[in-house]
Amino acid sequence: SSHFGSRVVWLEFCKGVASAIDLPTMMANPADALKEISQQLQEKFNDAGMGKVEEFTDMMEELMGKLQEGPDKAFDVVQDLFKEITGSLDKSMQDPSSLAPTGG
């Protein structure tokens, strides 16, 4: 059921982006049109709460980099990551509505 839900969210996201594209304007000035589309994509990305996903993947990439530097660095990063995750979980438990995507 969550897999179906994610497809629906993705479909709605794509429909929103497609409806925002003004083809005549895009043909007249593609650079400005692409800039506008990029801004709208970023807004939809943020509204969907994807910033948290991006933060998590950034943390994982940092961890992978530290793993390559050696076990001591990796351990320090894992400890910091654990503290950050537990802090986020505590904050979410105190305010569960913070987990809901923003926007309409």
Chimera marker file (.cmm) of the C-alpha trace (Angstrom):
<marker_set name="trace">
<marker id="1" x="0.000" y="0.000" z="0.000" r="1" g="1" b="0" radius="0.5"/>
<marker id="2" x="2.847" y="2.452" z="0.715" r="1" g="1" b="0" radius="0.5"/>
<marker id="3" x="4.343" y="1.579" z="-2.674" r="1" g="1" b="0" radius="0.5"/>
<marker id="4" x="1.058" y="2.546" z="-4.344" r="1" g="1" b="0" radius="0.5"/>
<marker id="5" x="0.929" y="5.724" z="-2.266" r="1" g="1" b="0" radius="0.5"/>
<marker id="6" x="4.404" y="6.746" z="-3.377" r="1" g="1" b="0" radius="0.5"/>
<marker id="7" x="3.349" y="6.244" z="-7.015" r="1" g="1" b="0" radius="0.5"/>
<marker id="8" x="0.362" y="8.512" z="-6.473" r="1" g="1" b="0" radius="0.5"/>
<marker id="9" x="2.554" y="11.193" z="-4.895" r="1" g="1" b="0" radius="0.5"/>
<marker id="10" x="5.019" y="10.914" z="-7.782" r="1" g="1" b="0" radius="0.5"/>
<marker id="11" x="2.212" y="11.134" z="-10.354" r="1" g="1" b="0" radius="0.5"/>
<marker id="12" x="0.796" y="14.231" z="-8.674" r="1" g="1" b="0" radius="0.5"/>
<marker id="13" x="4.275" y="15.752" z="-8.573" r="1" g="1" b="0" radius="0.5"/>
<marker id="14" x="4.762" y="15.153" z="-12.307" r="1" g="1" b="0" radius="0.5"/>
<marker id="15" x="1.311" y="16.506" z="-13.153" r="1" g="1" b="0" radius="0.5"/>
<marker id="16" x="2.058" y="19.662" z="-11.196" r="1" g="1" b="0" radius="0.5"/>
<marker id="17" x="5.326" y="20.199" z="-13.018" r="1" g="1" b="0" radius="0.5"/>
<marker id="18" x="3.768" y="19.495" z="-16.426" r="1" g="1" b="0" radius="0.5"/>
<marker id="19" x="0.915" y="21.915" z="-15.795" r="1" g="1" b="0" radius="0.5"/>
<marker id="20" x="3.415" y="24.639" z="-14.940" r="1" g="1" b="0" radius="0.5"/>
<marker id="21" x="5.172" y="24.429" z="-18.307" r="1" g="1" b="0" radius="0.5"/>
<marker id="22" x="4.106" y="27.190" z="-20.684" r="1" g="1" b="0" radius="0.5"/>
<marker id="23" x="5.192" y="25.796" z="-24.058" r="1" g="1" b="0" radius="0.5"/>
<marker id="24" x="5.015" y="29.078" z="-26.082" r="1" g="1" b="0" radius="0.5"/>
<marker id="25" x="7.116" y="30.867" z="-23.456" r="1" g="1" b="0" radius="0.5"/>
<marker id="26" x="9.531" y="27.963" z="-23.326" r="1" g="1" b="0" radius="0.5"/>
<marker id="27" x="9.994" y="28.074" z="-27.087" r="1" g="1" b="0" radius="0.5"/>
<marker id="28" x="10.476" y="31.859" z="-27.088" r="1" g="1" b="0" radius="0.5"/>
<marker id="29" x="13.045" y="31.940" z="-24.294" r="1" g="1" b="0" radius="0.5"/>
<marker id="30" x="14.179" y="28.453" z="-23.247" r="1" g="1" b="0" radius="0.5"/>
<marker id="31" x="16.724" y="29.656" z="-20.668" r="1" g="1" b="0" radius="0.5"/>
<marker id="32" x="14.129" y="31.617" z="-18.671" r="1" g="1" b="0" radius="0.5"/>
<marker id="33" x="11.599" y="28.800" z="-19.008" r="1" g="1" b="0" radius="0.5"/>
<marker id="34" x="14.096" y="26.239" z="-17.708" r="1" g="1" b="0" radius="0.5"/>
<marker id="35" x="14.973" y="28.532" z="-14.810" r="1" g="1" b="0" radius="0.5"/>
<marker id="36" x="11.271" y="28.846" z="-13.929" r="1" g="1" b="0" radius="0.5"/>
<marker id="37" x="10.759" y="25.076" z="-14.191" r="1" g="1" b="0" radius="0.5"/>
<marker id="38" x="13.795" y="24.523" z="-11.980" r="1" g="1" b="0" radius="0.5"/>
<marker id="39" x="12.380" y="26.870" z="-9.338" r="1" g="1" b="0" radius="0.5"/>
<marker id="40" x="8.994" y="25.146" z="-9.453" r="1" g="1" b="0" radius="0.5"/>
<marker id="41" x="10.618" y="21.727" z="-9.165" r="1" g="1" b="0" radius="0.5"/>
<marker id="42" x="12.569" y="22.894" z="-6.109" r="1" g="1" b="0" radius="0.5"/>
<marker id="43" x="9.371" y="24.238" z="-4.520" r="1" g="1" b="0" radius="0.5"/>
<marker id="44" x="7.522" y="20.963" z="-5.141" r="1" g="1" b="0" radius="0.5"/>
<marker id="45" x="10.551" y="19.033" z="-3.856" r="1" g="1" b="0" radius="0.5"/>
<marker id="46" x="10.515" y="21.073" z="-0.651" r="1" g="1" b="0" radius="0.5"/>
<marker id="47" x="6.718" y="20.876" z="-0.295" r="1" g="1" b="0" radius="0.5"/>
<marker id="48" x="6.909" y="17.084" z="-0.515" r="1" g="1" b="0" radius="0.5"/>
<marker id="49" x="9.311" y="16.986" z="2.434" r="1" g="1" b="0" radius="0.5"/>
<marker id="50" x="12.119" y="15.625" z="0.300" r="1" g="1" b="0" radius="0.5"/>
<marker id="51" x="14.635" y="17.873" z="2.019" r="1" g="1" b="0" radius="0.5"/>
<marker id="52" x="14.815" y="15.358" z="4.879" r="1" g="1" b="0" radius="0.5"/>
<marker id="53" x="15.596" y="12.571" z="2.414" r="1" g="1" b="0" radius="0.5"/>
<marker id="54" x="18.307" y="14.718" z="0.875" r="1" g="1" b="0" radius="0.5"/>
<marker id="55" x="19.793" y="15.450" z="4.320" r="1" g="1" b="0" radius="0.5"/>
<marker id="56" x="19.887" y="11.734" z="5.096" r="1" g="1" b="0" radius="0.5"/>
<marker id="57" x="21.599" y="10.818" z="1.817" r="1" g="1" b="0" radius="0.5"/>
<marker id="58" x="24.119" y="13.621" z="2.370" r="1" g="1" b="0" radius="0.5"/>
<marker id="59" x="24.899" y="12.183" z="5.810" r="1" g="1" b="0" radius="0.5"/>
<marker id="60" x="25.351" y="8.721" z="4.307" r="1" g="1" b="0" radius="0.5"/>
<marker id="61" x="27.703" y="10.086" z="1.648" r="1" g="1" b="0" radius="0.5"/>
<marker id="62" x="29.713" y="11.827" z="4.364" r="1" g="1" b="0" radius="0.5"/>
<marker id="63" x="29.905" y="8.564" z="6.290" r="1" g="1" b="0" radius="0.5"/>
<marker id="64" x="31.162" y="6.718" z="3.209" r="1" g="1" b="0" radius="0.5"/>
<marker id="65" x="33.861" y="9.349" z="2.732" r="1" g="1" b="0" radius="0.5"/>
<marker id="66" x="34.933" y="9.040" z="6.359" r="1" g="1" b="0" radius="0.5"/>
<marker id="67" x="35.022" y="5.251" z="6.080" r="1" g="1" b="0" radius="0.5"/>
<marker id="68" x="37.639" y="5.668" z="3.389" r="1" g="1" b="0" radius="0.5"/>
<marker id="69" x="39.693" y="7.887" z="5.745" r="1" g="1" b="0" radius="0.5"/>
<marker id="70" x="39.928" y="5.186" z="8.390" r="1" g="1" b="0" radius="0.5"/>
<marker id="71" x="38.012" y="3.537" z="11.226" r="1" g="1" b="0" radius="0.5"/>
<marker id="72" x="38.522" y="6.290" z="13.815" r="1" g="1" b="0" radius="0.5"/>
<marker id="73" x="37.029" y="8.978" z="11.571" r="1" g="1" b="0" radius="0.5"/>
<marker id="74" x="34.193" y="6.664" z="10.603" r="1" g="1" b="0" radius="0.5"/>
<marker id="75" x="33.391" y="5.930" z="14.246" r="1" g="1" b="0" radius="0.5"/>
<marker id="76" x="33.274" y="9.665" z="15.052" r="1" g="1" b="0" radius="0.5"/>
<marker id="77" x="30.895" y="10.284" z="12.169" r="1" g="1" b="0" radius="0.5"/>
<marker id="78" x="28.670" y="7.360" z="13.160" r="1" g="1" b="0" radius="0.5"/>
<marker id="79" x="28.461" y="8.714" z="16.717" r="1" g="1" b="0" radius="0.5"/>
<marker id="80" x="27.543" y="12.181" z="15.442" r="1" g="1" b="0" radius="0.5"/>
<marker id="81" x="25.037" y="10.695" z="13.015" r="1" g="1" b="0" radius="0.5"/>
<marker id="82" x="23.462" y="8.619" z="15.782" r="1" g="1" b="0" radius="0.5"/>
<marker id="83" x="23.117" y="11.699" z="17.987" r="1" g="1" b="0" radius="0.5"/>
<marker id="84" x="21.526" y="13.623" z="15.134" r="1" g="1" b="0" radius="0.5"/>
<marker id="85" x="19.090" y="10.814" z="14.300" r="1" g="1" b="0" radius="0.5"/>
<marker id="86" x="18.040" y="10.339" z="17.923" r="1" g="1" b="0" radius="0.5"/>
<marker id="87" x="17.578" y="14.097" z="18.233" r="1" g="1" b="0" radius="0.5"/>
<marker id="88" x="15.385" y="14.097" z="15.110" r="1" g="1" b="0" radius="0.5"/>
<marker id="89" x="13.378" y="11.168" z="16.428" r="1" g="1" b="0" radius="0.5"/>
<marker id="90" x="12.868" y="12.882" z="19.779" r="1" g="1" b="0" radius="0.5"/>
<marker id="91" x="11.731" y="16.051" z="18.024" r="1" g="1" b="0" radius="0.5"/>
<marker id="92" x="9.354" y="14.063" z="15.792" r="1" g="1" b="0" radius="0.5"/>
<marker id="93" x="7.865" y="12.256" z="18.774" r="1" g="1" b="0" radius="0.5"/>
<marker id="94" x="7.228" y="15.587" z="20.493" r="1" g="1" b="0" radius="0.5"/>
<marker id="95" x="5.634" y="17.076" z="17.336" r="1" g="1" b="0" radius="0.5"/>
<marker id="96" x="4.435" y="14.318" z="14.947" r="1" g="1" b="0" radius="0.5"/>
<marker id="97" x="2.853" y="16.925" z="12.654" r="1" g="1" b="0" radius="0.5"/>
<marker id="98" x="6.381" y="18.031" z="11.704" r="1" g="1" b="0" radius="0.5"/>
<marker id="99" x="6.675" y="14.834" z="9.654" r="1" g="1" b="0" radius="0.5"/>
<marker id="100" x="3.809" y="15.787" z="7.333" r="1" g="1" b="0" radius="0.5"/>
<marker id="101" x="4.777" y="17.362" z="4.010" r="1" g="1" b="0" radius="0.5"/>
<marker id="102" x="4.133" y="21.076" z="3.812" r="1" g="1" b="0" radius="0.5"/>
<marker id="103" x="2.275" y="22.863" z="1.049" r="1" g="1" b="0" radius="0.5"/>
<marker id="104" x="-0.883" y="22.012" z="-0.798" r="1" g="1" b="0" radius="0.5"/>
<link id1="1" id2="2" r="1" g="1" b="0" radius="0.2"/>
<link id1="2" id2="3" r="1" g="1" b="0" radius="0.2"/>
<link id1="3" id2="4" r="1" g="1" b="0" radius="0.2"/>
<link id1="4" id2="5" r="1" g="1" b="0" radius="0.2"/>
<link id1="5" id2="6" r="1" g="1" b="0" radius="0.2"/>
<link id1="6" id2="7" r="1" g="1" b="0" radius="0.2"/>
<link id1="7" id2="8" r="1" g="1" b="0" radius="0.2"/>
<link id1="8" id2="9" r="1" g="1" b="0" radius="0.2"/>
<link id1="9" id2="10" r="1" g="1" b="0" radius="0.2"/>
<link id1="10" id2="11" r="1" g="1" b="0" radius="0.2"/>
<link id1="11" id2="12" r="1" g="1" b="0" radius="0.2"/>
<link id1="12" id2="13" r="1" g="1" b="0" radius="0.2"/>
<link id1="13" id2="14" r="1" g="1" b="0" radius="0.2"/>
<link id1="14" id2="15" r="1" g="1" b="0" radius="0.2"/>
<link id1="15" id2="16" r="1" g="1" b="0" radius="0.2"/>
<link id1="16" id2="17" r="1" g="1" b="0" radius="0.2"/>
<link id1="17" id2="18" r="1" g="1" b="0" radius="0.2"/>
<link id1="18" id2="19" r="1" g="1" b="0" radius="0.2"/>
<link id1="19" id2="20" r="1" g="1" b="0" radius="0.2"/>
<link id1="20" id2="21" r="1" g="1" b="0" radius="0.2"/>
<link id1="21" id2="22" r="1" g="1" b="0" radius="0.2"/>
<link id1="22" id2="23" r="1" g="1" b="0" radius="0.2"/>
<link id1="23" id2="24" r="1" g="1" b="0" radius="0.2"/>
<link id1="24" id2="25" r="1" g="1" b="0" radius="0.2"/>
<link id1="25" id2="26" r="1" g="1" b="0" radius="0.2"/>
<link id1="26" id2="27" r="1" g="1" b="0" radius="0.2"/>
<link id1="27" id2="28" r="1" g="1" b="0" radius="0.2"/>
<link id1="28" id2="29" r="1" g="1" b="0" radius="0.2"/>
<link id1="29" id2="30" r="1" g="1" b="0" radius="0.2"/>
<link id1="30" id2="31" r="1" g="1" b="0" radius="0.2"/>
<link id1="31" id2="32" r="1" g="1" b="0" radius="0.2"/>
<link id1="32" id2="33" r="1" g="1" b="0" radius="0.2"/>
<link id1="33" id2="34" r="1" g="1" b="0" radius="0.2"/>
<link id1="34" id2="35" r="1" g="1" b="0" radius="0.2"/>
<link id1="35" id2="36" r="1" g="1" b="0" radius="0.2"/>
<link id1="36" id2="37" r="1" g="1" b="0" radius="0.2"/>
<link id1="37" id2="38" r="1" g="1" b="0" radius="0.2"/>
<link id1="38" id2="39" r="1" g="1" b="0" radius="0.2"/>
<link id1="39" id2="40" r="1" g="1" b="0" radius="0.2"/>
<link id1="40" id2="41" r="1" g="1" b="0" radius="0.2"/>
<link id1="41" id2="42" r="1" g="1" b="0" radius="0.2"/>
<link id1="42" id2="43" r="1" g="1" b="0" radius="0.2"/>
<link id1="43" id2="44" r="1" g="1" b="0" radius="0.2"/>
<link id1="44" id2="45" r="1" g="1" b="0" radius="0.2"/>
<link id1="45" id2="46" r="1" g="1" b="0" radius="0.2"/>
<link id1="46" id2="47" r="1" g="1" b="0" radius="0.2"/>
<link id1="47" id2="48" r="1" g="1" b="0" radius="0.2"/>
<link id1="48" id2="49" r="1" g="1" b="0" radius="0.2"/>
<link id1="49" id2="50" r="1" g="1" b="0" radius="0.2"/>
<link id1="50" id2="51" r="1" g="1" b="0" radius="0.2"/>
<link id1="51" id2="52" r="1" g="1" b="0" radius="0.2"/>
<link id1="52" id2="53" r="1" g="1" b="0" radius="0.2"/>
<link id1="53" id2="54" r="1" g="1" b="0" radius="0.2"/>
<link id1="54" id2="55" r="1" g="1" b="0" radius="0.2"/>
<link id1="55" id2="56" r="1" g="1" b="0" radius="0.2"/>
<link id1="56" id2="57" r="1" g="1" b="0" radius="0.2"/>
<link id1="57" id2="58" r="1" g="1" b="0" radius="0.2"/>
<link id1="58" id2="59" r="1" g="1" b="0" radius="0.2"/>
<link id1="59" id2="60" r="1" g="1" b="0" radius="0.2"/>
<link id1="60" id2="61" r="1" g="1" b="0" radius="0.2"/>
<link id1="61" id2="62" r="1" g="1" b="0" radius="0.2"/>
<link id1="62" id2="63" r="1" g="1" b="0" radius="0.2"/>
<link id1="63" id2="64" r="1" g="1" b="0" radius="0.2"/>
<link id1="64" id2="65" r="1" g="1" b="0" radius="0.2"/>
<link id1="65" id2="66" r="1" g="1" b="0" radius="0.2"/>
<link id1="66" id2="67" r="1" g="1" b="0" radius="0.2"/>
<link id1="67" id2="68" r="1" g="1" b="0" radius="0.2"/>
<link id1="68" id2="69" r="1" g="1" b="0" radius="0.2"/>
<link id1="69" id2="70" r="1" g="1" b="0" radius="0.2"/>
<link id1="70" id2="71" r="1" g="1" b="0" radius="0.2"/>
<link id1="71" id2="72" r="1" g="1" b="0" radius="0.2"/>
<link id1="72" id2="73" r="1" g="1" b="0" radius="0.2"/>
<link id1="73" id2="74" r="1" g="1" b="0" radius="0.2"/>
<link id1="74" id2="75" r="1" g="1" b="0" radius="0.2"/>
<link id1="75" id2="76" r="1" g="1" b="0" radius="0.2"/>
<link id1="76" id2="77" r="1" g="1" b="0" radius="0.2"/>
<link id1="77" id2="78" r="1" g="1" b="0" radius="0.2"/>
<link id1="78" id2="79" r="1" g="1" b="0" radius="0.2"/>
<link id1="79" id2="80" r="1" g="1" b="0" radius="0.2"/>
<link id1="80" id2="81" r="1" g="1" b="0" radius="0.2"/>
<link id1="81" id2="82" r="1" g="1" b="0" radius="0.2"/>
<link id1="82" id2="83" r="1" g="1" b="0" radius="0.2"/>
<link id1="83" id2="84" r="1" g="1" b="0" radius="0.2"/>
<link id1="84" id2="85" r="1" g="1" b="0" radius="0.2"/>
<link id1="85" id2="86" r="1" g="1" b="0" radius="0.2"/>
<link id1="86" id2="87" r="1" g="1" b="0" radius="0.2"/>
<link id1="87" id2="88" r="1" g="1" b="0" radius="0.2"/>
<link id1="88" id2="89" r="1" g="1" b="0" radius="0.2"/>
<link id1="89" id2="90" r="1" g="1" b="0" radius="0.2"/>
<link id1="90" id2="91" r="1" g="1" b="0" radius="0.2"/>
<link id1="91" id2="92" r="1" g="1" b="0" radius="0.2"/>
<link id1="92" id2="93" r="1" g="1" b="0" radius="0.2"/>
<link id1="93" id2="94" r="1" g="1" b="0" radius="0.2"/>
<link id1="94" id2="95" r="1" g="1" b="0" radius="0.2"/>
<link id1="95" id2="96" r="1" g="1" b="0" radius="0.2"/>
<link id1="96" id2="97" r="1" g="1" b="0" radius="0.2"/>
<link id1="97" id2="98" r="1" g="1" b="0" radius="0.2"/>
<link id1="98" id2="99" r="1" g="1" b="0" radius="0.2"/>
<link id1="99" id2="100" r="1" g="1" b="0" radius="0.2"/>
<link id1="100" id2="101" r="1" g="1" b="0" radius="0.2"/>
<link id1="101" id2="102" r="1" g="1" b="0" radius="0.2"/>
<link id1="102" id2="103" r="1" g="1" b="0" radius="0.2"/>
<link id1="103" id2="104" r="1" g="1" b="0" radius="0.2"/>
</marker_set>
